[in-house]
């Protein structure tokens, strides 16, 4: 299982926020480091995610992300405003009967390179 650690700015001696995360992936499963600039997108633009296609946001912020090579979104990263993300696996015995959706949804502007 993955581990995530967050320290808020009010809890650190230097008044800075900290975010740390590891990824328990297979040893040869490459993580790409992706830097995407902020961008404006035309009305009607679409984004091809890992398994679905969705409407593109009108504006996307700059992001620095780490993602397994085979997915569209991200496992961890942050945007130009200091908003960070980190995913965690959820283990449950409850059935999941939801429609198929985005896997690792994150604010990547435009389609990921294949």
PDB file as gemmi writes it, atoms N, CA and C in Angstrom:
CRYST1    1.000    1.000    1.000  90.00  90.00  90.00 P 1                      
ATOM      1  N   UNK A   1       0.835  -1.184   0.000  1.00  0.00           N  
ATOM      2  CA  UNK A   1       0.000   0.000   0.000  1.00  0.00           C  
ATOM      3  C   UNK A   1       0.879   1.247   0.000  1.00  0.00           C  
ATOM      4  N   UNK A   2       0.345   2.305  -0.563  1.00  0.00           N  
ATOM      5  CA  UNK A   2       1.052   3.585  -0.611  1.00  0.00           C  
ATOM      6  C   UNK A   2       0.968   4.296   0.730  1.00  0.00           C  
ATOM      7  N   UNK A   3       1.874   5.225   0.912  1.00  0.00           N  
ATOM      8  CA  UNK A   3       1.874   6.063   2.112  1.00  0.00           C  
ATOM      9  C   UNK A   3       1.881   7.521   1.679  1.00  0.00           C  
ATOM     10  N   UNK A   4       1.094   8.334   2.361  1.00  0.00           N  
ATOM     11  CA  UNK A   4       1.045   9.760   2.093  1.00  0.00           C  
ATOM     12  C   UNK A   4       1.185  10.506   3.406  1.00  0.00           C  
ATOM     13  N   UNK A   5       1.973  11.568   3.378  1.00  0.00           N  
ATOM     14  CA  UNK A   5       2.196  12.369   4.574  1.00  0.00           C  
ATOM     15  C   UNK A   5       1.987  13.837   4.214  1.00  0.00           C  
ATOM     16  N   UNK A   6       1.232  14.530   5.042  1.00  0.00           N  
ATOM     17  CA  UNK A   6       1.010  15.962   4.871  1.00  0.00           C  
ATOM     18  C   UNK A   6       1.287  16.664   6.190  1.00  0.00           C  
ATOM     19  N   UNK A   7       2.025  17.758   6.118  1.00  0.00           N  
ATOM     20  CA  UNK A   7       2.254  18.627   7.274  1.00  0.00           C  
ATOM     21  C   UNK A   7       1.740  19.995   6.871  1.00  0.00           C  
ATOM     22  N   UNK A   8       0.800  20.536   7.625  1.00  0.00           N  
ATOM     23  CA  UNK A   8       0.263  21.859   7.294  1.00  0.00           C  
ATOM     24  C   UNK A   8       1.241  22.951   7.718  1.00  0.00           C  
ATOM     25  N   UNK A   9       1.063  24.124   7.145  1.00  0.00           N  
ATOM     26  CA  UNK A   9       1.963  25.232   7.476  1.00  0.00           C  
ATOM     27  C   UNK A   9       1.852  25.637   8.943  1.00  0.00           C  
ATOM     28  N   UNK A  10       0.712  25.409   9.561  1.00  0.00           N  
ATOM     29  CA  UNK A  10       0.567  25.754  10.983  1.00  0.00           C  
ATOM     30  C   UNK A  10       1.222  24.729  11.895  1.00  0.00           C  
ATOM     31  N   UNK A  11       1.581  23.576  11.340  1.00  0.00           N  
ATOM     32  CA  UNK A  11       2.195  22.525  12.157  1.00  0.00           C  
ATOM     33  C   UNK A  11       3.710  22.425  11.963  1.00  0.00           C  
ATOM     34  N   UNK A  12       4.266  23.192  11.021  1.00  0.00           N  
ATOM     35  CA  UNK A  12       5.709  23.104  10.779  1.00  0.00           C  
ATOM     36  C   UNK A  12       6.436  24.285  11.422  1.00  0.00           C  
ATOM     37  N   UNK A  13       7.662  24.062  11.827  1.00  0.00           N  
ATOM     38  CA  UNK A  13       8.456  25.103  12.494  1.00  0.00           C  
ATOM     39  C   UNK A  13       8.730  26.298  11.580  1.00  0.00           C  
ATOM     40  N   UNK A  14       8.831  26.044  10.256  1.00  0.00           N  
ATOM     41  CA  UNK A  14       9.131  27.110   9.301  1.00  0.00           C  
ATOM     42  C   UNK A  14       7.883  27.682   8.631  1.00  0.00           C  
ATOM     43  N   UNK A  15       6.707  27.273   9.077  1.00  0.00           N  
ATOM     44  CA  UNK A  15       5.433  27.740   8.514  1.00  0.00           C  
ATOM     45  C   UNK A  15       5.298  27.413   7.032  1.00  0.00           C  
ATOM     46  N   UNK A  16       5.800  26.244   6.635  1.00  0.00           N  
ATOM     47  CA  UNK A  16       5.616  25.786   5.265  1.00  0.00           C  
ATOM     48  C   UNK A  16       4.842  24.475   5.288  1.00  0.00           C  
ATOM     49  N   UNK A  17       4.089  24.238   4.235  1.00  0.00           N  
ATOM     50  CA  UNK A  17       3.353  22.984   4.099  1.00  0.00           C  
ATOM     51  C   UNK A  17       4.240  21.965   3.389  1.00  0.00           C  
ATOM     52  N   UNK A  18       4.133  20.723   3.802  1.00  0.00           N  
ATOM     53  CA  UNK A  18       4.908  19.637   3.204  1.00  0.00           C  
ATOM     54  C   UNK A  18       3.969  18.540   2.736  1.00  0.00           C  
ATOM     55  N   UNK A  19       4.312  17.917   1.615  1.00  0.00           N  
ATOM     56  CA  UNK A  19       3.542  16.800   1.075  1.00  0.00           C  
ATOM     57  C   UNK A  19       4.536  15.749   0.619  1.00  0.00           C  
ATOM     58  N   UNK A  20       4.326  14.509   1.024  1.00  0.00           N  
ATOM     59  CA  UNK A  20       5.205  13.408   0.608  1.00  0.00           C  
ATOM     60  C   UNK A  20       4.348  12.193   0.296  1.00  0.00           C  
ATOM     61  N   UNK A  21       4.750  11.434  -0.710  1.00  0.00           N  
ATOM     62  CA  UNK A  21       3.998  10.229  -1.085  1.00  0.00           C  
ATOM     63  C   UNK A  21       4.931   9.251  -1.764  1.00  0.00           C  
ATOM     64  N   UNK A  22       4.718   7.975  -1.482  1.00  0.00           N  
ATOM     65  CA  UNK A  22       5.435   6.941  -2.231  1.00  0.00           C  
ATOM     66  C   UNK A  22       4.432   6.193  -3.093  1.00  0.00           C  
ATOM     67  N   UNK A  23       4.938   5.359  -3.974  1.00  0.00           N  
ATOM     68  CA  UNK A  23       4.079   4.590  -4.871  1.00  0.00           C  
ATOM     69  C   UNK A  23       4.539   3.145  -4.859  1.00  0.00           C  
ATOM     70  N   UNK A  24       3.661   2.264  -4.455  1.00  0.00           N  
ATOM     71  CA  UNK A  24       3.985   0.838  -4.427  1.00  0.00           C  
ATOM     72  C   UNK A  24       3.616   0.190  -5.753  1.00  0.00           C  
ATOM     73  N   UNK A  25       4.415   0.418  -6.726  1.00  0.00           N  
ATOM     74  CA  UNK A  25       4.205  -0.131  -8.066  1.00  0.00           C  
ATOM     75  C   UNK A  25       5.194  -1.265  -8.295  1.00  0.00           C  
ATOM     76  N   UNK A  26       4.959  -1.994  -9.360  1.00  0.00           N  
ATOM     77  CA  UNK A  26       5.901  -3.047  -9.747  1.00  0.00           C  
ATOM     78  C   UNK A  26       7.264  -2.410 -10.022  1.00  0.00           C  
ATOM     79  N   UNK A  27       8.367  -3.129  -9.751  1.00  0.00           N  
ATOM     80  CA  UNK A  27       9.704  -2.539  -9.894  1.00  0.00           C  
ATOM     81  C   UNK A  27       9.994  -1.922 -11.262  1.00  0.00           C  
ATOM     82  N   UNK A  28       9.469  -2.487 -12.335  1.00  0.00           N  
ATOM     83  CA  UNK A  28       9.767  -1.966 -13.666  1.00  0.00           C  
ATOM     84  C   UNK A  28       8.646  -1.123 -14.252  1.00  0.00           C  
ATOM     85  N   UNK A  29       7.715  -0.689 -13.421  1.00  0.00           N  
ATOM     86  CA  UNK A  29       6.630   0.162 -13.909  1.00  0.00           C  
ATOM     87  C   UNK A  29       7.069   1.621 -13.822  1.00  0.00           C  
ATOM     88  N   UNK A  30       7.434   2.170 -14.944  1.00  0.00           N  
ATOM     89  CA  UNK A  30       7.998   3.505 -15.028  1.00  0.00           C  
ATOM     90  C   UNK A  30       6.998   4.584 -14.628  1.00  0.00           C  
ATOM     91  N   UNK A  31       7.480   5.541 -13.854  1.00  0.00           N  
ATOM     92  CA  UNK A  31       6.720   6.756 -13.559  1.00  0.00           C  
ATOM     93  C   UNK A  31       7.304   7.866 -14.421  1.00  0.00           C  
ATOM     94  N   UNK A  32       6.451   8.548 -15.163  1.00  0.00           N  
ATOM     95  CA  UNK A  32       6.883   9.702 -15.934  1.00  0.00           C  
ATOM     96  C   UNK A  32       6.705  10.960 -15.093  1.00  0.00           C  
ATOM     97  N   UNK A  33       7.625  11.879 -15.196  1.00  0.00           N  
ATOM     98  CA  UNK A  33       7.470  13.202 -14.595  1.00  0.00           C  
ATOM     99  C   UNK A  33       6.974  14.108 -15.717  1.00  0.00           C  
ATOM    100  N   UNK A  34       5.802  14.697 -15.518  1.00  0.00           N  
ATOM    101  CA  UNK A  34       5.140  15.473 -16.563  1.00  0.00           C  
ATOM    102  C   UNK A  34       4.998  16.919 -16.099  1.00  0.00           C  
ATOM    103  N   UNK A  35       5.495  17.849 -16.889  1.00  0.00           N  
ATOM    104  CA  UNK A  35       5.334  19.282 -16.629  1.00  0.00           C  
ATOM    105  C   UNK A  35       4.484  19.842 -17.759  1.00  0.00           C  
ATOM    106  N   UNK A  36       3.309  20.342 -17.417  1.00  0.00           N  
ATOM    107  CA  UNK A  36       2.412  20.914 -18.417  1.00  0.00           C  
ATOM    108  C   UNK A  36       2.167  22.379 -18.072  1.00  0.00           C  
ATOM    109  N   UNK A  37       2.328  23.269 -19.033  1.00  0.00           N  
ATOM    110  CA  UNK A  37       2.075  24.691 -18.770  1.00  0.00           C  
ATOM    111  C   UNK A  37       0.573  24.972 -18.665  1.00  0.00           C  
ATOM    112  N   UNK A  38       0.234  26.111 -18.089  1.00  0.00           N  
ATOM    113  CA  UNK A  38      -1.158  26.559 -18.086  1.00  0.00           C  
ATOM    114  C   UNK A  38      -1.598  26.746 -19.537  1.00  0.00           C  
ATOM    115  N   UNK A  39      -2.886  26.543 -19.793  1.00  0.00           N  
ATOM    116  CA  UNK A  39      -3.368  26.655 -21.170  1.00  0.00           C  
ATOM    117  C   UNK A  39      -4.844  27.030 -21.195  1.00  0.00           C  
ATOM    118  N   UNK A  40      -5.230  27.712 -22.284  1.00  0.00           N  
ATOM    119  CA  UNK A  40      -6.636  27.984 -22.560  1.00  0.00           C  
ATOM    120  C   UNK A  40      -7.066  27.030 -23.669  1.00  0.00           C  
ATOM    121  N   UNK A  41      -8.316  26.555 -23.577  1.00  0.00           N  
ATOM    122  CA  UNK A  41      -8.811  25.570 -24.531  1.00  0.00           C  
ATOM    123  C   UNK A  41     -10.099  26.066 -25.173  1.00  0.00           C  
ATOM    124  N   UNK A  42     -10.297  25.697 -26.419  1.00  0.00           N  
ATOM    125  CA  UNK A  42     -11.461  26.132 -27.181  1.00  0.00           C  
ATOM    126  C   UNK A  42     -12.730  25.410 -26.718  1.00  0.00           C  
ATOM    127  N   UNK A  43     -13.863  26.083 -26.815  1.00  0.00           N  
ATOM    128  CA  UNK A  43     -15.127  25.420 -26.493  1.00  0.00           C  
ATOM    129  C   UNK A  43     -15.289  24.164 -27.359  1.00  0.00           C  
ATOM    130  N   UNK A  44     -15.741  23.105 -26.758  1.00  0.00           N  
ATOM    131  CA  UNK A  44     -15.929  21.849 -27.489  1.00  0.00           C  
ATOM    132  C   UNK A  44     -14.718  20.943 -27.500  1.00  0.00           C  
ATOM    133  N   UNK A  45     -13.556  21.420 -27.021  1.00  0.00           N  
ATOM    134  CA  UNK A  45     -12.382  20.545 -26.945  1.00  0.00           C  
ATOM    135  C   UNK A  45     -12.678  19.378 -26.022  1.00  0.00           C  
ATOM    136  N   UNK A  46     -12.125  18.232 -26.356  1.00  0.00           N  
ATOM    137  CA  UNK A  46     -12.327  17.023 -25.569  1.00  0.00           C  
ATOM    138  C   UNK A  46     -10.965  16.481 -25.144  1.00  0.00           C  
ATOM    139  N   UNK A  47     -10.957  15.699 -24.070  1.00  0.00           N  
ATOM    140  CA  UNK A  47      -9.741  15.073 -23.555  1.00  0.00           C  
ATOM    141  C   UNK A  47      -9.951  13.575 -23.512  1.00  0.00           C  
ATOM    142  N   UNK A  48      -9.053  12.831 -24.123  1.00  0.00           N  
ATOM    143  CA  UNK A  48      -9.098  11.369 -24.063  1.00  0.00           C  
ATOM    144  C   UNK A  48      -8.337  10.945 -22.816  1.00  0.00           C  
ATOM    145  N   UNK A  49      -9.063  10.386 -21.849  1.00  0.00           N  
ATOM    146  CA  UNK A  49      -8.451   9.892 -20.615  1.00  0.00           C  
ATOM    147  C   UNK A  49      -8.088   8.422 -20.804  1.00  0.00           C  
ATOM    148  N   UNK A  50      -7.765   7.716 -19.743  1.00  0.00           N  
ATOM    149  CA  UNK A  50      -7.360   6.322 -19.873  1.00  0.00           C  
ATOM    150  C   UNK A  50      -8.451   5.471 -20.505  1.00  0.00           C  
ATOM    151  N   UNK A  51      -9.690   5.627 -20.040  1.00  0.00           N  
ATOM    152  CA  UNK A  51     -10.767   4.759 -20.538  1.00  0.00           C  
ATOM    153  C   UNK A  51     -11.977   5.509 -21.069  1.00  0.00           C  
ATOM    154  N   UNK A  52     -12.046   6.816 -20.904  1.00  0.00           N  
ATOM    155  CA  UNK A  52     -13.192   7.599 -21.367  1.00  0.00           C  
ATOM    156  C   UNK A  52     -12.710   8.915 -21.961  1.00  0.00           C  
ATOM    157  N   UNK A  53     -13.614   9.592 -22.660  1.00  0.00           N  
ATOM    158  CA  UNK A  53     -13.332  10.926 -23.178  1.00  0.00           C  
ATOM    159  C   UNK A  53     -14.275  11.904 -22.486  1.00  0.00           C  
ATOM    160  N   UNK A  54     -13.727  13.075 -22.071  1.00  0.00           N  
ATOM    161  CA  UNK A  54     -14.522  14.059 -21.349  1.00  0.00           C  
ATOM    162  C   UNK A  54     -14.326  15.442 -21.959  1.00  0.00           C  
ATOM    163  N   UNK A  55     -15.222  16.383 -21.592  1.00  0.00           N  
ATOM    164  CA  UNK A  55     -15.063  17.766 -22.020  1.00  0.00           C  
ATOM    165  C   UNK A  55     -13.810  18.364 -21.391  1.00  0.00           C  
ATOM    166  N   UNK A  56     -13.094  19.164 -22.161  1.00  0.00           N  
ATOM    167  CA  UNK A  56     -11.912  19.860 -21.655  1.00  0.00           C  
ATOM    168  C   UNK A  56     -12.350  21.109 -20.901  1.00  0.00           C  
ATOM    169  N   UNK A  57     -11.659  21.432 -19.830  1.00  0.00           N  
ATOM    170  CA  UNK A  57     -11.905  22.678 -19.106  1.00  0.00           C  
ATOM    171  C   UNK A  57     -11.477  23.853 -19.979  1.00  0.00           C  
ATOM    172  N   UNK A  58     -12.124  25.002 -19.797  1.00  0.00           N  
ATOM    173  CA  UNK A  58     -11.780  26.187 -20.587  1.00  0.00           C  
ATOM    174  C   UNK A  58     -10.349  26.637 -20.309  1.00  0.00           C  
ATOM    175  N   UNK A  59      -9.900  26.498 -19.060  1.00  0.00           N  
ATOM    176  CA  UNK A  59      -8.537  26.880 -18.684  1.00  0.00           C  
ATOM    177  C   UNK A  59      -7.974  25.823 -17.745  1.00  0.00           C  
ATOM    178  N   UNK A  60      -6.732  25.463 -17.957  1.00  0.00           N  
ATOM    179  CA  UNK A  60      -6.047  24.533 -17.053  1.00  0.00           C  
ATOM    180  C   UNK A  60      -4.804  25.212 -16.503  1.00  0.00           C  
ATOM    181  N   UNK A  61      -4.496  24.953 -15.240  1.00  0.00           N  
ATOM    182  CA  UNK A  61      -3.330  25.531 -14.592  1.00  0.00           C  
ATOM    183  C   UNK A  61      -2.092  24.691 -14.884  1.00  0.00           C  
ATOM    184  N   UNK A  62      -0.924  25.274 -14.713  1.00  0.00           N  
ATOM    185  CA  UNK A  62       0.326  24.550 -14.877  1.00  0.00           C  
ATOM    186  C   UNK A  62       0.426  23.472 -13.801  1.00  0.00           C  
ATOM    187  N   UNK A  63       0.924  22.298 -14.184  1.00  0.00           N  
ATOM    188  CA  UNK A  63       1.042  21.181 -13.251  1.00  0.00           C  
ATOM    189  C   UNK A  63       2.382  20.474 -13.421  1.00  0.00           C  
ATOM    190  N   UNK A  64       2.868  19.920 -12.306  1.00  0.00           N  
ATOM    191  CA  UNK A  64       4.015  19.019 -12.298  1.00  0.00           C  
ATOM    192  C   UNK A  64       3.504  17.736 -11.664  1.00  0.00           C  
ATOM    193  N   UNK A  65       3.522  16.648 -12.432  1.00  0.00           N  
ATOM    194  CA  UNK A  65       2.886  15.412 -12.003  1.00  0.00           C  
ATOM    195  C   UNK A  65       3.810  14.217 -12.194  1.00  0.00           C  
ATOM    196  N   UNK A  66       3.566  13.182 -11.414  1.00  0.00           N  
ATOM    197  CA  UNK A  66       4.198  11.877 -11.620  1.00  0.00           C  
ATOM    198  C   UNK A  66       3.077  10.899 -11.934  1.00  0.00           C  
ATOM    199  N   UNK A  67       3.247  10.153 -13.023  1.00  0.00           N  
ATOM    200  CA  UNK A  67       2.200   9.223 -13.421  1.00  0.00           C  
ATOM    201  C   UNK A  67       2.799   7.944 -13.972  1.00  0.00           C  
ATOM    202  N   UNK A  68       2.159   6.808 -13.681  1.00  0.00           N  
ATOM    203  CA  UNK A  68       2.582   5.583 -14.338  1.00  0.00           C  
ATOM    204  C   UNK A  68       2.430   5.768 -15.855  1.00  0.00           C  
ATOM    205  N   UNK A  69       3.320   5.188 -16.620  1.00  0.00           N  
ATOM    206  CA  UNK A  69       3.366   5.420 -18.059  1.00  0.00           C  
ATOM    207  C   UNK A  69       2.066   5.072 -18.776  1.00  0.00           C  
ATOM    208  N   UNK A  70       1.259   4.206 -18.216  1.00  0.00           N  
ATOM    209  CA  UNK A  70       0.098   3.679 -18.933  1.00  0.00           C  
ATOM    210  C   UNK A  70      -1.212   4.405 -18.644  1.00  0.00           C  
ATOM    211  N   UNK A  71      -1.205   5.457 -17.813  1.00  0.00           N  
ATOM    212  CA  UNK A  71      -2.459   6.152 -17.505  1.00  0.00           C  
ATOM    213  C   UNK A  71      -2.420   7.588 -17.975  1.00  0.00           C  
ATOM    214  N   UNK A  72      -3.589   8.199 -18.067  1.00  0.00           N  
ATOM    215  CA  UNK A  72      -3.710   9.590 -18.485  1.00  0.00           C  
ATOM    216  C   UNK A  72      -3.430  10.552 -17.344  1.00  0.00           C  
ATOM    217  N   UNK A  73      -3.940  10.303 -16.180  1.00  0.00           N  
ATOM    218  CA  UNK A  73      -3.894  11.247 -15.070  1.00  0.00           C  
ATOM    219  C   UNK A  73      -2.594  11.195 -14.299  1.00  0.00           C  
ATOM    220  N   UNK A  74      -2.682  11.260 -12.999  1.00  0.00           N  
ATOM    221  CA  UNK A  74      -1.475  11.316 -12.191  1.00  0.00           C  
ATOM    222  C   UNK A  74      -1.656  10.550 -10.898  1.00  0.00           C  
ATOM    223  N   UNK A  75      -0.558  10.070 -10.375  1.00  0.00           N  
ATOM    224  CA  UNK A  75      -0.568   9.431  -9.068  1.00  0.00           C  
ATOM    225  C   UNK A  75      -0.246  10.442  -7.973  1.00  0.00           C  
ATOM    226  N   UNK A  76       0.553  11.440  -8.329  1.00  0.00           N  
ATOM    227  CA  UNK A  76       0.899  12.495  -7.370  1.00  0.00           C  
ATOM    228  C   UNK A  76       1.391  13.711  -8.135  1.00  0.00           C  
ATOM    229  N   UNK A  77       1.285  14.870  -7.506  1.00  0.00           N  
ATOM    230  CA  UNK A  77       1.783  16.081  -8.138  1.00  0.00           C  
ATOM    231  C   UNK A  77       1.136  17.318  -7.558  1.00  0.00           C  
ATOM    232  N   UNK A  78       1.356  18.439  -8.244  1.00  0.00           N  
ATOM    233  CA  UNK A  78       0.807  19.696  -7.773  1.00  0.00           C  
ATOM    234  C   UNK A  78       0.660  20.693  -8.901  1.00  0.00           C  
ATOM    235  N   UNK A  79      -0.135  21.748  -8.637  1.00  0.00           N  
ATOM    236  CA  UNK A  79      -0.315  22.767  -9.657  1.00  0.00           C  
ATOM    237  C   UNK A  79       0.368  24.072  -9.254  1.00  0.00           C  
ATOM    238  N   UNK A  80       0.269  25.078 -10.117  1.00  0.00           N  
ATOM    239  CA  UNK A  80       0.957  26.348  -9.912  1.00  0.00           C  
ATOM    240  C   UNK A  80       0.463  27.102  -8.695  1.00  0.00           C  
ATOM    241  N   UNK A  81      -0.657  26.706  -8.127  1.00  0.00           N  
ATOM    242  CA  UNK A  81      -1.200  27.357  -6.940  1.00  0.00           C  
ATOM    243  C   UNK A  81      -0.883  26.596  -5.658  1.00  0.00           C  
ATOM    244  N   UNK A  82      -0.074  25.550  -5.766  1.00  0.00           N  
ATOM    245  CA  UNK A  82       0.308  24.787  -4.588  1.00  0.00           C  
ATOM    246  C   UNK A  82      -0.688  23.728  -4.161  1.00  0.00           C  
ATOM    247  N   UNK A  83      -1.681  23.456  -4.998  1.00  0.00           N  
ATOM    248  CA  UNK A  83      -2.623  22.377  -4.705  1.00  0.00           C  
ATOM    249  C   UNK A  83      -1.958  21.063  -5.086  1.00  0.00           C  
ATOM    250  N   UNK A  84      -1.892  20.124  -4.144  1.00  0.00           N  
ATOM    251  CA  UNK A  84      -1.241  18.848  -4.397  1.00  0.00           C  
ATOM    252  C   UNK A  84      -2.255  17.713  -4.390  1.00  0.00           C  
ATOM    253  N   UNK A  85      -1.904  16.630  -5.085  1.00  0.00           N  
ATOM    254  CA  UNK A  85      -2.740  15.434  -5.120  1.00  0.00           C  
ATOM    255  C   UNK A  85      -1.883  14.222  -4.830  1.00  0.00           C  
ATOM    256  N   UNK A  86      -2.505  13.200  -4.321  1.00  0.00           N  
ATOM    257  CA  UNK A  86      -1.874  11.900  -4.132  1.00  0.00           C  
ATOM    258  C   UNK A  86      -2.963  10.866  -3.997  1.00  0.00           C  
ATOM    259  N   UNK A  87      -2.893   9.807  -4.774  1.00  0.00           N  
ATOM    260  CA  UNK A  87      -3.945   8.807  -4.705  1.00  0.00           C  
ATOM    261  C   UNK A  87      -3.584   7.708  -3.721  1.00  0.00           C  
ATOM    262  N   UNK A  88      -4.564   7.021  -3.257  1.00  0.00           N  
ATOM    263  CA  UNK A  88      -4.402   5.874  -2.366  1.00  0.00           C  
ATOM    264  C   UNK A  88      -5.355   4.782  -2.815  1.00  0.00           C  
ATOM    265  N   UNK A  89      -4.937   3.557  -2.700  1.00  0.00           N  
ATOM    266  CA  UNK A  89      -5.826   2.432  -2.994  1.00  0.00           C  
ATOM    267  C   UNK A  89      -6.850   2.313  -1.876  1.00  0.00           C  
ATOM    268  N   UNK A  90      -8.042   1.919  -2.249  1.00  0.00           N  
ATOM    269  CA  UNK A  90      -9.092   1.673  -1.273  1.00  0.00           C  
ATOM    270  C   UNK A  90      -9.469   0.205  -1.384  1.00  0.00           C  
ATOM    271  N   UNK A  91      -9.290  -0.524  -0.320  1.00  0.00           N  
ATOM    272  CA  UNK A  91      -9.616  -1.942  -0.308  1.00  0.00           C  
ATOM    273  C   UNK A  91     -10.945  -2.127   0.399  1.00  0.00           C  
ATOM    274  N   UNK A  92     -11.877  -2.772  -0.268  1.00  0.00           N  
ATOM    275  CA  UNK A  92     -13.202  -2.963   0.296  1.00  0.00           C  
ATOM    276  C   UNK A  92     -13.783  -4.289  -0.158  1.00  0.00           C  
ATOM    277  N   UNK A  93     -14.702  -4.781   0.594  1.00  0.00           N  
ATOM    278  CA  UNK A  93     -15.449  -5.984   0.201  1.00  0.00           C  
ATOM    279  C   UNK A  93     -16.796  -5.609  -0.392  1.00  0.00           C  
ATOM    280  N   UNK A  94     -17.125  -4.312  -0.338  1.00  0.00           N  
ATOM    281  CA  UNK A  94     -18.382  -3.841  -0.894  1.00  0.00           C  
ATOM    282  C   UNK A  94     -18.311  -3.852  -2.415  1.00  0.00           C  
ATOM    283  N   UNK A  95     -19.376  -4.275  -3.087  1.00  0.00           N  
ATOM    284  CA  UNK A  95     -19.365  -4.265  -4.557  1.00  0.00           C  
ATOM    285  C   UNK A  95     -19.347  -2.838  -5.091  1.00  0.00           C  
ATOM    286  N   UNK A  96     -18.675  -2.647  -6.189  1.00  0.00           N  
ATOM    287  CA  UNK A  96     -18.611  -1.334  -6.836  1.00  0.00           C  
ATOM    288  C   UNK A  96     -19.462  -1.410  -8.089  1.00  0.00           C  
ATOM    289  N   UNK A  97     -20.632  -0.821  -8.036  1.00  0.00           N  
ATOM    290  CA  UNK A  97     -21.570  -0.920  -9.155  1.00  0.00           C  
ATOM    291  C   UNK A  97     -21.795   0.424  -9.838  1.00  0.00           C  
ATOM    292  N   UNK A  98     -20.735   1.184  -9.976  1.00  0.00           N  
ATOM    293  CA  UNK A  98     -20.804   2.493 -10.619  1.00  0.00           C  
ATOM    294  C   UNK A  98     -20.419   2.350 -12.089  1.00  0.00           C  
ATOM    295  N   UNK A  99     -20.840   3.323 -12.926  1.00  0.00           N  
ATOM    296  CA  UNK A  99     -20.424   3.281 -14.333  1.00  0.00           C  
ATOM    297  C   UNK A  99     -18.923   3.547 -14.454  1.00  0.00           C  
ATOM    298  N   UNK A 100     -18.365   3.116 -15.554  1.00  0.00           N  
ATOM    299  CA  UNK A 100     -16.939   3.332 -15.807  1.00  0.00           C  
ATOM    300  C   UNK A 100     -16.646   4.829 -15.882  1.00  0.00           C  
ATOM    301  N   UNK A 101     -15.531   5.255 -15.334  1.00  0.00           N  
ATOM    302  CA  UNK A 101     -15.191   6.674 -15.330  1.00  0.00           C  
ATOM    303  C   UNK A 101     -13.703   6.878 -15.504  1.00  0.00           C  
ATOM    304  N   UNK A 102     -13.229   8.040 -15.094  1.00  0.00           N  
ATOM    305  CA  UNK A 102     -11.812   8.367 -15.223  1.00  0.00           C  
ATOM    306  C   UNK A 102     -11.002   7.651 -14.157  1.00  0.00           C  
ATOM    307  N   UNK A 103      -9.852   7.171 -14.539  1.00  0.00           N  
ATOM    308  CA  UNK A 103      -8.901   6.550 -13.635  1.00  0.00           C  
ATOM    309  C   UNK A 103      -7.801   7.564 -13.380  1.00  0.00           C  
ATOM    310  N   UNK A 104      -7.532   7.864 -12.115  1.00  0.00           N  
ATOM    311  CA  UNK A 104      -6.502   8.844 -11.762  1.00  0.00           C  
ATOM    312  C   UNK A 104      -6.797  10.203 -12.370  1.00  0.00           C  
ATOM    313  N   UNK A 105      -8.018  10.666 -12.209  1.00  0.00           N  
ATOM    314  CA  UNK A 105      -8.390  11.956 -12.776  1.00  0.00           C  
ATOM    315  C   UNK A 105      -7.546  13.066 -12.157  1.00  0.00           C  
ATOM    316  N   UNK A 106      -6.939  13.856 -12.986  1.00  0.00           N  
ATOM    317  CA  UNK A 106      -6.121  14.982 -12.528  1.00  0.00           C  
ATOM    318  C   UNK A 106      -6.204  16.093 -13.561  1.00  0.00           C  
ATOM    319  N   UNK A 107      -5.609  17.202 -13.234  1.00  0.00           N  
ATOM    320  CA  UNK A 107      -5.722  18.390 -14.089  1.00  0.00           C  
ATOM    321  C   UNK A 107      -4.652  18.429 -15.159  1.00  0.00           C  
ATOM    322  N   UNK A 108      -4.522  17.387 -15.929  1.00  0.00           N  
ATOM    323  CA  UNK A 108      -3.598  17.420 -17.055  1.00  0.00           C  
ATOM    324  C   UNK A 108      -4.249  18.166 -18.212  1.00  0.00           C  
ATOM    325  N   UNK A 109      -3.643  19.195 -18.728  1.00  0.00           N  
ATOM    326  CA  UNK A 109      -4.234  19.885 -19.855  1.00  0.00           C  
ATOM    327  C   UNK A 109      -3.985  19.109 -21.142  1.00  0.00           C  
ATOM    328  N   UNK A 110      -5.037  18.795 -21.840  1.00  0.00           N  
ATOM    329  CA  UNK A 110      -4.911  18.108 -23.115  1.00  0.00           C  
ATOM    330  C   UNK A 110      -4.626  16.634 -22.955  1.00  0.00           C  
ATOM    331  N   UNK A 111      -4.665  15.906 -24.047  1.00  0.00           N  
ATOM    332  CA  UNK A 111      -4.454  14.463 -23.982  1.00  0.00           C  
ATOM    333  C   UNK A 111      -3.007  14.133 -23.642  1.00  0.00           C  
ATOM    334  N   UNK A 112      -2.851  13.067 -22.908  1.00  0.00           N  
ATOM    335  CA  UNK A 112      -1.502  12.601 -22.579  1.00  0.00           C  
ATOM    336  C   UNK A 112      -0.864  11.968 -23.797  1.00  0.00           C  
ATOM    337  N   UNK A 113       0.440  12.068 -23.934  1.00  0.00           N  
ATOM    338  CA  UNK A 113       1.095  11.405 -25.073  1.00  0.00           C  
ATOM    339  C   UNK A 113       0.991   9.902 -24.915  1.00  0.00           C  
ATOM    340  N   UNK A 114       0.818   9.227 -26.029  1.00  0.00           N  
ATOM    341  CA  UNK A 114       0.711   7.755 -26.003  1.00  0.00           C  
ATOM    342  C   UNK A 114       2.025   7.113 -26.335  1.00  0.00           C  
TER     343      UNK A 114                                                      
END                                                                             
